[in-house]
Amino acid sequence: LNVLQPAMLQRYMSLPHFFALCLLRGDEIVGEIAFTGEGQAAKMIGLYIKPNYRRMGLAKSLIALGMKLLADRNVQIVEADVIRRNEAQCALARACFARNIRVACYYPGLNYD
């Protein structure tokens, strides 16, 4: 979540569906996820798994838990941004049965990977 600008994070934190989850191994944080939103809509705004813990299903587990908590709040739609050229993000989206709803264009030269 440290890539979010402080003003944007403050805005996200002010929304009713804001929460963050983390995975611990002992005292070490090995993964984290954050959601925000209001009403029946929410968005995943951050997901990170430490490199040594990737490809173990941890991201999928965090997403599933987050979506369960959102469903308990009557959220019907959960969105996430996926970078099409990032194969790992695309594979995770497919594994979670996500569907593409729109394509956004980022300015060339900016690195969002």
Residue pairs with C-beta under 8 A, 6 or more apart in sequence:
1 9
1 20
1 32
1 34
1 45
1 46
1 48
3 46
4 12
4 45
4 46
12 18
12 34
12 36
12 45
13 36
15 36
15 37
15 38
16 37
16 38
16 73
17 35
17 36
17 37
17 38
17 42
17 70
17 73
17 75
18 34
18 35
18 36
18 37
19 34
19 35
19 66
19 69
20 32
20 33
20 34
20 35
20 46
21 32
21 33
21 34
21 62
21 65
21 66
22 29
22 31
22 32
22 33
23 29
23 30
23 31
23 32
23 49
23 53
23 58
23 61
23 62
24 30
25 53
29 50
30 49
30 50
30 52
30 53
30 58
31 47
31 48
31 49
31 50
31 53
31 58
31 59
31 62
32 46
32 47
32 48
32 62
33 44
33 46
33 47
33 48
33 59
33 62
33 63
33 66
34 44
34 45
34 46
34 47
35 42
35 43
35 44
35 45
35 66
35 69
35 70
35 78
36 42
36 43
36 45
37 43
37 70
37 75
37 78
40 74
40 75
40 76
40 77
41 75
41 76
41 77
41 78
41 79
42 70
42 75
42 77
42 78
42 79
43 78
43 79
43 80
44 63
44 66
44 78
44 79
44 80
47 59
47 62
47 63
47 80
49 58
49 59
54 88
59 92
60 92
60 95
60 96
63 92
63 96
64 96
66 78
67 78
70 78
79 101
80 93
80 98
81 104
82 89
82 90
82 92
82 93
82 98
83 89
83 112
83 113
84 90
84 103
85 113
86 113
106 112
